[in-house]
């Protein structure tokens, strides 16, 4: 469990753009945020830039191959990926009718290639120095490495931002992010408390296995609106087999690589039943994860692409018993939330504030993280 102090002596809010390319590898989210790195957060506009199909195919193949080290192919792909992030920043500033000189900082997560905290390794592809030069702005990046080197999980990184947003929304709130992997932040603070109580961890697969399954069977990038799963039946025996994985018995904090699970347990099922079972697996893993929270989360705010899947949302309601709603219900911007979070962490990095905590990554004490590079 982590108690974190979001505020220190008042400092002026900074104007920041945060950038995120998630484990779904479908594109880049860029979001504008004004924040002091504490409880003052003022979200602004955002854009999503989809990857061209050819680039997404190359990136996905590279990540799935789990390369052991960077080489010439990796460097070329990293340069292209970084340049696409610069395009996203320029597009957002154009939408804002703003000038690059109006910005103070950019927060750049990069693309996770692998995440192996037990081996002390995590790799987020992205050249912070190249991006800083392209934009003429300071860039904060490499947010996970310090935590992993210190024995932490290096994930999830956004509980501090969730806590800042959640101030005033009540006790026992959980924020569930469903990307390729699903992760939850439990916020147990009284409204407006200076030291929110936090727990954060990966619950299990998110959309990743569902995407892999429909790609394998139908050549699709996703189960749009959960329609394929809705046409199938959950195989409870296979689901029980999936839920017997040792990961679910481990106490948090804990984190997962995108490829820690695969679709092999459902290969004997029909396309529809496989999709239904994998969708139920994501929801059952969330329910198991919530059981680790100190108190029941009566409300589950869902962000990430998974919130657009009605079948998954229904499974979450059924298996958790919580009030499951998209984050838009409380006025948050679901499509921009992760990018906003990295804008927020960039300011904390710049100002020497911790970004990871014992209750969120398992690190021994609150830890600063990230690197700042000048243009």
N, C-alpha and C positions, 0 to 999 in steps of 0.2 A: 504494500500500500504506500502511496506517495502523498504527502502533503506538500503542495508547492506554493510559493509566494510569487504571484504574477506581478505585483507592483513593487517598485522601489521609488526613490525620489523622482518626482515628475520630470520627464524629458519630453521634448516636442515630438509629436507624431511625425513619422516619416512616410513619404509616398513611395510605395513599393509595388513591383509586379512580381507575382509568384508564378512559377512554371512547373507543370507536372505532366509526365508521360507515364501512365500506370502500367500494371502488369497485363492489362488487356491489349496493350500495344496498338490501339486504334487511332491515336493522335495525341495532340498536345493541348492542354488547357492552360490558358494564361489569364490571370485575374489581378485586378487592381485592388490594393488595400492601403488604407491609411491607419497606422498603428504606432503605439509607443513601445510595443513588445510586452505590454502588460494587459490590463483589462480594457484599455481604450482600443477598440477595433471598429473601423468604419469601412465595410466592404463596398466596392464599386463595381463597374462593369467587368465583363469577362468575355473571352472568345474561346472557341474550340476549333482547332485546325486539324482536320482528319489527315492521316497519312495517305499518300497515294498507294493504291493496292500493291504496286511493285515494290515500293519501299517497305511497306508493312510485311510483305512476304519475306523479304531479305532479312529484316530485323527479327521477325519471329523465328526464322530458321536459324539465325545466328544464336539467339538466346536459347532456343531448344537444344542446340548442339552442345551447350554447356562447355564452351572453350575454356581451357585451363589457364590461358594467359592471353594478353593482348598481342596482336601481331599486325602485319600490314593491313589485312582485311578489316580488323577491328578498328584501326586508326582511321581508315577511310570512312567506315560506317559512322564512327564517332564524330568526325568532322561534319558529315552530312546531317546527322541528327542535331548537332549543335547549331548548325546554320538554320535548320528548320525552326528551332526554338527562337532564334533571332527574328525570323519572319513573323512568328506569333506575337512577339513583343511589339514589333512595328505595326502589325495589324491592329492590336489593341490600342496603341497610342493614336493611330489614325482614327479609330472609332471614337476615341475620346476628344478628338480635335486638339490633341496635346503635342508637346515637344519633348524629345528625350531629356532635355535639360530640366524639365519639370520633375523628373524622377530622382530619388535619392539612391535607390538600390534595386537589385534584381535577386530573387531567390530561385535557384536552379536545382531541381532534384536530380534530373537526368533519368536514364532508363536502367532499371535494375536488370543486370545480366544474371547474377546469381546472388543468393543471400544464404550464407552458411555460418551463422554465428558460433555454432559448436566448434567449428574449425578456425574461428577467428577471422573469417573472410566475408566481405561483402563488396560487390562491384556495381556501382552505378555509372553507366556509360554517359559521358558528357564532359566536354572540355570547358571548364569555367574560364580559363584565361582567354580562349578563343572567343567565347561569348562576350566577355567584358570588352575586348578590343572591337568586336563587331558593333556593339551598341554604344561604346564610349561611356559605360557606366560601371561602377563597382558591382561585383557579383558574389553572392554567398552560395557556396555549393559544398559537396562532400559532407553531408550532414550525418551520415551513419557511422563512418569509420572510427571516430574517437570512442564512441560507445562500445562498439564491438571489440576494439583493442583493450578496453577497460573491463571486459568480461560481460558486457550487457548484450541484449538481443539485437540492438540496433533498430528495433521496430516494436510497436508502432511509434511514429514520431509526432503525431498530431494531437495527442491528448491535451497538451498545454493550450493549443488553439481552441479545441472543443470546450475546455473549461472557461476560457475567456468569453466565448460565445454564449455559454450556458449560464453565465452569471444572471441570476434572477429568474431562471426557468424552473427551479425547484430541486429538491433532493431526490436521489434515487433515479437519476436520468442516465440512460445509456445511448450512446451514439454508435451506430453500426455502419461501417463503410464496407460495401460489397463491390470490390473490384475483382481482379483475378483471384486474389486471396481476400477473405473477409476478416476484418478486425473490429474490435469493440473498445470504446472508452466508457468506463463507468465514472460518473461524476457524483460524488456524495457530499457536496458542499451545501450549506444553507445559502439562500439567495444573497449574493453580494459578498460572500465571505472572501477574505483576503488570501486564505490558505485552503483552496479546494482539496478534497480528498480524491485521489485519482487511482484508477486501475486501468491498465490498457494491455491488450494482447491480441494476437491473431487467433480467431476461433476455429479456422479451418479453411477449406476451399471456398471461394466465392463463386464468381461466374466462370472461372477458368476451366473446370472440368466439363461444365455444360457446353461451353464454347468448343472445347476439344472434341466432344462427342458429336455435336451436329456438324462440325467441320469434317470429321472422319466419315460419318454416315451420309451426309447430304451435301457437303461442300459449302456449307453456310458459315458465316462468321459468328452467328449468335442464334439463340432461340428467341426470335423477336416476339415480344409480348408473352413469352412462355407458352406459345400456342402448341408446340410439339409436346412439351411436358403435360399440358392440360389434356391432351388426347391419350395419354398413357396412364398406367397404373404403377404405383410404387411397389417394388418388390421388397417387402419388409425384411426378408431373410438376407438379401444382399445388403440392405441398409444396415442391418445389425452387424454384418461382417465389416463393412466400411467403418462403422462407429467403434469397432473393437481395436482400432489402431492405438498404439501406445501414446500417441500425441494427446489424445483426449483425456487420458488419466493424469497427465502432467499438470501440475499447478502453475498458474501464471505468475509472473510474466513469461511469455513464450512467443516464438515467432516461427513462421514457415517460409520456405522457398516456394515459388509459384509451381514448381514441378515436384513437390514432395509427394503428391498423390497422382495417380493416373486412372484412365478409364477401364483398365483391364477387368475389374470385377463385374462390369455390366456388359461385356462384349457378347454374352450369350442371349441378351435380352433384345426385344424389338427396339427400333429407334425411339418410339414413343415411350415405352416403358423404361428404357435406359435414361432418357431425358427426365422423366418423372422421378426416377430413383435418385439421380444425381442432384436434382433440384431439392428433393427432400433431404439429401445428405447435407447440403449447405445449411438448410434450416435446422436440422437436428444438431449439427455441430454448434450452431449459434446457441441453441437452447442449452446444450451441455456447458458451453462457455459461460452463459449467464448464471449458471448454478454456482460458479466460483466467485461471483460478486458478493461483497459483504452483506448487502441488503438487496431485496428484490427491486429490480428496475421496473416500475410500473409502466413506464413509457419507453418505447424503443424508437428513436429517430433514425431513419435509414437514409444514407447517402450513397453515392456511387451508382454505377450503372444498374446494379441489381434492383434498385427501387422502381425501375421501369418495367419489371417483370411481374405481372399480376399473380402468376402462379406461384412464384417464389414468395411474394409478400403474403399470400394466403397461407402458404406452408409455415411461414414465420409466425403468423398469428396463431395457427393451430398448435404448433409445437412449443412455443414459448409462453402462451397465455397472456402475453403483454399487449398493451395498446401500441400496435405497430403502425407508424405513419412515416411518410416521406418528410424530410427535413423542411421542405417548403411549407409545411403546416405551421411551423414556428417562425417563418420568415427568412430562413437560411437559403442560400443558393447552392443547391445540391450539385449541379454540374461544375461549380467553381470552387467547392469547399476545399479540396486538396490543394489546389493551386494557391488559394488564399492562405492555407496553412503554411506553405513554404515561404510566402511573403512574410508572414508573421515570424517564422523561425529565423528568417534572414535578419530581421531587426534584433531578435534576441542574440543571434550570433554576433552581430556588429557591436552590440552593447555589453557583451560579456555575460549574458544571462544564461542559465542552464536551459537545455532543450530536452534532456532525458532525465528520468527519475527512477528511483528504486521500484516503484509500483508500476511503471510503464515499460521498462526494458530489463529490470533486474539489476541494473548497475548499482554499485555499492552506495553511492551518494549522488546527489544532483550534479549533473555534468554539463559543462559547456561543450559545444560542438560546432562543426562546420569550419570552412575556410573562406576568407574574404580575399578577392583579387581585384586590383585596380585595373582600369583600362590601359 
